[in-house]
């Protein structure tokens, strides 16, 4: 993949679902410590720092040619919140849906992440996270066990979708030098 500026980026082809079974050695996230009642609050806490991160004067600057800038990470976090809200909505309204594939690297290029306005993205991250957090806050009882399948065959419950998504949000804070809330 090549970004709009022509710098080579290695596509992320890892299957990150392992974070549901063991702590992340990079960011320290441990999904086993997250409970149903924590998910909505943690989505908000994991995204609240983004406006400040994106207010940095160097927010659009990559630390090296093969690593996203804070702006690009912020765009990704915003889009992850939007995607997870769509997926959660499907899980709550359909029986055992299958999620369409999402190519995050292609989205970064197509949506020109590195050219977006940092202050706008900061606001959009918080807004998208607020919608996602509100949807998780509305989940009760046995609805946490509703299931779905990702296009690659990975299975999720509403709870594991939440804990999996939280890793993404928290890991990207780590990527831009912000400690977990």
GUKOL-752725 format. One record per residue (C-alpha): residue number from 1; residue in one letter; x, y, z. Coordinates in Angstrom, 1 decimal. Layout:
BEGIN
<num: NUM residuo: a xx: X yy: Y zz: Z> .
...
***
This chain:
BEGIN
<num: 1 residuo: x xx: 0.0 yy: 0.0 zz: 0.0> .
<num: 2 residuo: x xx: 1.2 yy: 3.5 zz: -0.7> .
<num: 3 residuo: x xx: -0.2 yy: 6.5 zz: 1.1> .
<num: 4 residuo: x xx: -1.2 yy: 9.7 zz: -0.8> .
<num: 5 residuo: x xx: 2.3 yy: 11.2 zz: -0.1> .
<num: 6 residuo: x xx: 3.9 yy: 8.2 zz: -1.8> .
<num: 7 residuo: x xx: 5.4 yy: 6.6 zz: 1.3> .
<num: 8 residuo: x xx: 5.3 yy: 2.8 zz: 1.5> .
<num: 9 residuo: x xx: 3.2 yy: 1.4 zz: 4.3> .
<num: 10 residuo: x xx: 3.2 yy: -2.2 zz: 5.3> .
<num: 11 residuo: x xx: -0.5 yy: -3.4 zz: 5.4> .
<num: 12 residuo: x xx: -1.6 yy: -4.7 zz: 8.8> .
<num: 13 residuo: x xx: -2.5 yy: -8.3 zz: 8.1> .
<num: 14 residuo: x xx: -2.3 yy: -9.5 zz: 11.7> .
<num: 15 residuo: x xx: -5.2 yy: -11.2 zz: 13.3> .
<num: 16 residuo: x xx: -5.5 yy: -9.2 zz: 16.5> .
<num: 17 residuo: x xx: -8.2 yy: -11.4 zz: 18.1> .
<num: 18 residuo: x xx: -5.5 yy: -13.0 zz: 20.3> .
<num: 19 residuo: x xx: -5.9 yy: -10.0 zz: 22.6> .
<num: 20 residuo: x xx: -9.2 yy: -11.6 zz: 23.8> .
<num: 21 residuo: x xx: -7.1 yy: -14.4 zz: 25.3> .
<num: 22 residuo: x xx: -3.9 yy: -12.7 zz: 26.6> .
<num: 23 residuo: x xx: -2.6 yy: -9.3 zz: 27.4> .
<num: 24 residuo: x xx: -1.0 yy: -7.2 zz: 24.7> .
<num: 25 residuo: x xx: 2.7 yy: -7.0 zz: 25.3> .
<num: 26 residuo: x xx: 3.0 yy: -3.6 zz: 23.6> .
<num: 27 residuo: x xx: 0.3 yy: -1.6 zz: 25.2> .
<num: 28 residuo: x xx: -0.5 yy: -3.7 zz: 28.3> .
<num: 29 residuo: x xx: -4.3 yy: -4.0 zz: 27.6> .
<num: 30 residuo: x xx: -5.8 yy: -7.1 zz: 29.2> .
<num: 31 residuo: x xx: -9.3 yy: -7.9 zz: 28.0> .
<num: 32 residuo: x xx: -9.9 yy: -10.3 zz: 30.9> .
<num: 33 residuo: x xx: -10.2 yy: -7.3 zz: 33.2> .
<num: 34 residuo: x xx: -13.0 yy: -5.7 zz: 31.3> .
<num: 35 residuo: x xx: -16.6 yy: -6.4 zz: 32.4> .
<num: 36 residuo: x xx: -19.9 yy: -5.6 zz: 30.7> .
<num: 37 residuo: x xx: -20.6 yy: -2.6 zz: 32.8> .
<num: 38 residuo: x xx: -17.1 yy: -1.1 zz: 31.9> .
<num: 39 residuo: x xx: -17.3 yy: -1.1 zz: 28.1> .
<num: 40 residuo: x xx: -19.2 yy: 2.1 zz: 27.5> .
<num: 41 residuo: x xx: -17.1 yy: 4.1 zz: 30.0> .
<num: 42 residuo: x xx: -13.9 yy: 2.7 zz: 28.7> .
<num: 43 residuo: x xx: -14.8 yy: 3.6 zz: 25.1> .
<num: 44 residuo: x xx: -15.2 yy: 7.2 zz: 26.1> .
<num: 45 residuo: x xx: -12.1 yy: 7.2 zz: 28.3> .
<num: 46 residuo: x xx: -10.0 yy: 5.7 zz: 25.5> .
<num: 47 residuo: x xx: -11.1 yy: 8.4 zz: 23.0> .
<num: 48 residuo: x xx: -11.3 yy: 11.5 zz: 25.2> .
<num: 49 residuo: x xx: -7.5 yy: 12.3 zz: 24.7> .
<num: 50 residuo: x xx: -7.8 yy: 12.6 zz: 20.9> .
<num: 51 residuo: x xx: -8.7 yy: 16.3 zz: 20.5> .
<num: 52 residuo: x xx: -5.6 yy: 17.1 zz: 22.6> .
<num: 53 residuo: x xx: -3.4 yy: 14.7 zz: 20.7> .
<num: 54 residuo: x xx: -4.6 yy: 16.2 zz: 17.4> .
<num: 55 residuo: x xx: -4.0 yy: 19.8 zz: 18.7> .
<num: 56 residuo: x xx: -0.2 yy: 19.1 zz: 18.7> .
<num: 57 residuo: x xx: 1.6 yy: 21.1 zz: 16.1> .
<num: 58 residuo: x xx: 3.1 yy: 18.0 zz: 14.6> .
<num: 59 residuo: x xx: -0.1 yy: 15.9 zz: 14.6> .
<num: 60 residuo: x xx: 0.1 yy: 15.4 zz: 10.8> .
<num: 61 residuo: x xx: 3.8 yy: 14.4 zz: 10.8> .
<num: 62 residuo: x xx: 4.8 yy: 10.8 zz: 10.6> .
<num: 63 residuo: x xx: 7.5 yy: 9.7 zz: 13.1> .
<num: 64 residuo: x xx: 9.0 yy: 7.7 zz: 10.2> .
<num: 65 residuo: x xx: 7.9 yy: 7.0 zz: 6.7> .
<num: 66 residuo: x xx: 6.3 yy: 3.6 zz: 7.6> .
<num: 67 residuo: x xx: 4.4 yy: 4.7 zz: 10.7> .
<num: 68 residuo: x xx: 1.1 yy: 6.6 zz: 10.7> .
<num: 69 residuo: x xx: 1.0 yy: 10.1 zz: 12.1> .
<num: 70 residuo: x xx: -1.2 yy: 10.9 zz: 15.1> .
<num: 71 residuo: x xx: -3.7 yy: 12.4 zz: 12.6> .
<num: 72 residuo: x xx: -3.8 yy: 9.2 zz: 10.6> .
<num: 73 residuo: x xx: -4.2 yy: 7.2 zz: 13.8> .
<num: 74 residuo: x xx: -7.0 yy: 9.6 zz: 14.9> .
<num: 75 residuo: x xx: -8.8 yy: 9.1 zz: 11.6> .
<num: 76 residuo: x xx: -8.5 yy: 5.3 zz: 12.1> .
<num: 77 residuo: x xx: -9.8 yy: 5.5 zz: 15.6> .
<num: 78 residuo: x xx: -12.8 yy: 7.5 zz: 14.5> .
<num: 79 residuo: x xx: -13.6 yy: 5.0 zz: 11.8> .
<num: 80 residuo: x xx: -13.1 yy: 2.1 zz: 14.1> .
<num: 81 residuo: x xx: -15.7 yy: 3.6 zz: 16.4> .
<num: 82 residuo: x xx: -18.1 yy: 4.1 zz: 13.5> .
<num: 83 residuo: x xx: -17.5 yy: 0.6 zz: 12.2> .
<num: 84 residuo: x xx: -18.0 yy: -1.0 zz: 15.7> .
<num: 85 residuo: x xx: -21.2 yy: 0.9 zz: 16.2> .
<num: 86 residuo: x xx: -22.5 yy: -0.5 zz: 12.9> .
<num: 87 residuo: x xx: -21.4 yy: -4.0 zz: 13.8> .
<num: 88 residuo: x xx: -22.9 yy: -3.7 zz: 17.3> .
<num: 89 residuo: x xx: -26.2 yy: -2.4 zz: 15.8> .
<num: 90 residuo: x xx: -26.2 yy: -5.5 zz: 13.5> .
<num: 91 residuo: x xx: -25.7 yy: -7.8 zz: 16.5> .
<num: 92 residuo: x xx: -28.5 yy: -6.2 zz: 18.3> .
<num: 93 residuo: x xx: -31.0 yy: -6.2 zz: 15.4> .
<num: 94 residuo: x xx: -30.1 yy: -9.4 zz: 13.5> .
<num: 95 residuo: x xx: -29.6 yy: -13.0 zz: 14.4> .
<num: 96 residuo: x xx: -26.0 yy: -14.0 zz: 14.2> .
<num: 97 residuo: x xx: -24.9 yy: -11.6 zz: 11.4> .
<num: 98 residuo: x xx: -21.8 yy: -11.9 zz: 9.3> .
<num: 99 residuo: x xx: -19.8 yy: -8.7 zz: 9.1> .
<num: 100 residuo: x xx: -18.6 yy: -7.4 zz: 5.8> .
<num: 101 residuo: x xx: -14.8 yy: -7.2 zz: 5.4> .
<num: 102 residuo: x xx: -13.2 yy: -3.8 zz: 6.1> .
<num: 103 residuo: x xx: -9.8 yy: -3.0 zz: 4.7> .
<num: 104 residuo: x xx: -8.5 yy: -0.4 zz: 7.1> .
<num: 105 residuo: x xx: -5.4 yy: 0.3 zz: 5.0> .
<num: 106 residuo: x xx: -7.4 yy: 0.9 zz: 1.8> .
<num: 107 residuo: x xx: -9.7 yy: 3.2 zz: 3.8> .
<num: 108 residuo: x xx: -6.7 yy: 5.2 zz: 5.0> .
<num: 109 residuo: x xx: -5.6 yy: 5.8 zz: 1.4> .
<num: 110 residuo: x xx: -9.1 yy: 6.3 zz: -0.1> .
<num: 111 residuo: x xx: -10.2 yy: 8.7 zz: 2.7> .
<num: 112 residuo: x xx: -6.8 yy: 10.5 zz: 2.6> .
<num: 113 residuo: x xx: -6.3 yy: 10.3 zz: 6.3> .
<num: 114 residuo: x xx: -3.1 yy: 12.3 zz: 6.2> .
<num: 115 residuo: x xx: -4.8 yy: 15.2 zz: 4.6> .
<num: 116 residuo: x xx: -7.7 yy: 15.7 zz: 7.0> .
<num: 117 residuo: x xx: -8.1 yy: 18.6 zz: 9.4> .
<num: 118 residuo: x xx: -6.7 yy: 17.5 zz: 12.8> .
<num: 119 residuo: x xx: -9.2 yy: 19.6 zz: 14.9> .
<num: 120 residuo: x xx: -12.1 yy: 18.3 zz: 12.9> .
<num: 121 residuo: x xx: -10.9 yy: 14.7 zz: 13.3> .
<num: 122 residuo: x xx: -10.5 yy: 15.3 zz: 17.1> .
<num: 123 residuo: x xx: -14.1 yy: 16.3 zz: 17.3> .
<num: 124 residuo: x xx: -15.3 yy: 13.5 zz: 15.1> .
<num: 125 residuo: x xx: -13.4 yy: 10.9 zz: 17.2> .
<num: 126 residuo: x xx: -15.2 yy: 12.0 zz: 20.4> .
<num: 127 residuo: x xx: -18.6 yy: 12.1 zz: 18.6> .
<num: 128 residuo: x xx: -18.2 yy: 8.7 zz: 17.0> .
<num: 129 residuo: x xx: -17.1 yy: 7.3 zz: 20.4> .
<num: 130 residuo: x xx: -20.0 yy: 8.9 zz: 22.1> .
<num: 131 residuo: x xx: -22.4 yy: 7.1 zz: 19.8> .
<num: 132 residuo: x xx: -20.6 yy: 3.8 zz: 20.3> .
<num: 133 residuo: x xx: -20.5 yy: 4.2 zz: 24.0> .
<num: 134 residuo: x xx: -24.2 yy: 5.0 zz: 24.2> .
<num: 135 residuo: x xx: -25.0 yy: 1.9 zz: 22.2> .
<num: 136 residuo: x xx: -22.9 yy: -0.3 zz: 24.5> .
<num: 137 residuo: x xx: -24.5 yy: 1.4 zz: 27.6> .
<num: 138 residuo: x xx: -27.9 yy: 0.3 zz: 26.3> .
<num: 139 residuo: x xx: -27.0 yy: -3.4 zz: 26.2> .
<num: 140 residuo: x xx: -28.5 yy: -5.4 zz: 29.1> .
<num: 141 residuo: x xx: -28.6 yy: -9.0 zz: 30.3> .
<num: 142 residuo: x xx: -28.4 yy: -11.8 zz: 27.8> .
<num: 143 residuo: x xx: -27.9 yy: -9.4 zz: 24.9> .
<num: 144 residuo: x xx: -24.2 yy: -9.3 zz: 25.8> .
<num: 145 residuo: x xx: -24.1 yy: -12.9 zz: 24.6> .
<num: 146 residuo: x xx: -25.5 yy: -12.3 zz: 21.1> .
<num: 147 residuo: x xx: -23.1 yy: -13.4 zz: 18.4> .
<num: 148 residuo: x xx: -21.7 yy: -12.5 zz: 15.0> .
<num: 149 residuo: x xx: -19.0 yy: -13.7 zz: 12.7> .
<num: 150 residuo: x xx: -16.4 yy: -11.6 zz: 11.0> .
<num: 151 residuo: x xx: -15.7 yy: -12.2 zz: 7.3> .
<num: 152 residuo: x xx: -12.6 yy: -14.1 zz: 8.2> .
<num: 153 residuo: x xx: -14.5 yy: -16.5 zz: 10.4> .
<num: 154 residuo: x xx: -13.7 yy: -15.0 zz: 13.8> .
<num: 155 residuo: x xx: -16.7 yy: -15.3 zz: 16.2> .
<num: 156 residuo: x xx: -17.7 yy: -12.5 zz: 18.6> .
<num: 157 residuo: x xx: -20.2 yy: -12.0 zz: 21.3> .
<num: 158 residuo: x xx: -21.3 yy: -8.4 zz: 22.1> .
<num: 159 residuo: x xx: -19.0 yy: -8.4 zz: 25.0> .
<num: 160 residuo: x xx: -16.0 yy: -9.7 zz: 23.1> .
<num: 161 residuo: x xx: -16.7 yy: -7.3 zz: 20.3> .
<num: 162 residuo: x xx: -16.5 yy: -4.5 zz: 22.9> .
<num: 163 residuo: x xx: -13.3 yy: -5.8 zz: 24.5> .
<num: 164 residuo: x xx: -11.7 yy: -6.4 zz: 21.1> .
<num: 165 residuo: x xx: -12.6 yy: -2.9 zz: 20.0> .
<num: 166 residuo: x xx: -11.3 yy: -1.4 zz: 23.2> .
<num: 167 residuo: x xx: -7.9 yy: -2.9 zz: 22.5> .
<num: 168 residuo: x xx: -7.8 yy: -1.1 zz: 19.2> .
<num: 169 residuo: x xx: -8.7 yy: 2.3 zz: 20.8> .
<num: 170 residuo: x xx: -6.2 yy: 1.9 zz: 23.7> .
<num: 171 residuo: x xx: -3.4 yy: 0.5 zz: 21.6> .
<num: 172 residuo: x xx: -3.5 yy: 3.6 zz: 19.3> .
<num: 173 residuo: x xx: -3.2 yy: 5.9 zz: 22.2> .
<num: 174 residuo: x xx: -0.1 yy: 4.0 zz: 23.1> .
<num: 175 residuo: x xx: 1.1 yy: 4.4 zz: 19.4> .
<num: 176 residuo: x xx: 0.9 yy: 8.2 zz: 19.8> .
<num: 177 residuo: x xx: 2.5 yy: 8.3 zz: 23.2> .
<num: 178 residuo: x xx: -0.5 yy: 8.6 zz: 25.5> .
<num: 179 residuo: x xx: -0.8 yy: 6.4 zz: 28.6> .
<num: 180 residuo: x xx: -4.0 yy: 4.4 zz: 29.1> .
<num: 181 residuo: x xx: -6.6 yy: 6.3 zz: 31.0> .
***
